[in-house]
Amino acid sequence: MALDKAPANFDYNSTRNKLILSEYGRNVQNMVKYIVALPTKEERNRYAQVVIDLMGFLNPHLRDVADFKHKLWDHLHIISDYQIDVDSPYPKPSPEAVHIKPAPLNYPHQRIKYKHYGKTIELMIEKAKAIEEPERKRHMVQAIANFMKMAYVQWNKDSVSDESILSDLYALSGGTLKLEENINLNRVDFRPNNFQQNAGSNNNRGRNNNQNNQNRGGGNGGRQNNNQNNRNNNQNNRNRNNSGAKKY
């Protein structure tokens, strides 16, 4: 028999208060709320210690964390929305210390002059310009030029002249860094990554295996071809014997 009147009040999670620390569950939050409403501090201290022990049982992995008890008492204050008045063995945390906003990230706004070299090259050039020792500076500049050539080849598979790299280095450094015109930079070749090489070799190996299987016979079709070849050879031998016989 259908009910004449459905219950009017349902306790949905959507109508409840938000869980402050979901790892402890709603029951712990309700117990903390009950402790906050207790009239005497002695009762609040006694019940708070029971809840602290329960929170430790619910999260045993926290026992390996340094200051295990300190963290539990901090969580107790956070669950109570910093309203619980108990004698805590640790300082009471403040909302400002718990909810710290990270500093905003400073995004670079300067434009990269040659995008195929990247921003790292520009930073390396600035470091090289600050070096005062001539020999060390020369080695640093040559290393930068070799790196520029490697970065260029990654974007353009065609060969690049050393003069072009040295010209770009001179422009990026504002005319302060340069090498001898007859210097030879390291030879750099464009190579595909290992995944592409392995994929290509695996595909070729698979095609070769399929071709070999077909050549071996591929089942009954191969045996039939071999039998047909044998019959043709036997027929050719008989024809030679007949043509070579003497007539009387």
Secondary structure, DSSP 8 states (H G I E B T S, - for coil): ---SS--S----GGGS---SSGGGHHHHHHHHHHHHT-SSHHHHHHHHHHHHHHHHHH-GGGGGSSSHHHHHHHHHHHHTTT------SS----HHHHS----------S--S-TTT-HHHHHHHHHHHT---HHHHHHHHHHHHHHHHHHHHHH--S---HHHHHHHHHHHTTT-----TT-----------HHHHHHHHHHHHHHHHHHHHHHHTTTHHHHHHHHHHHHHHHHHHHHHHHHHS---
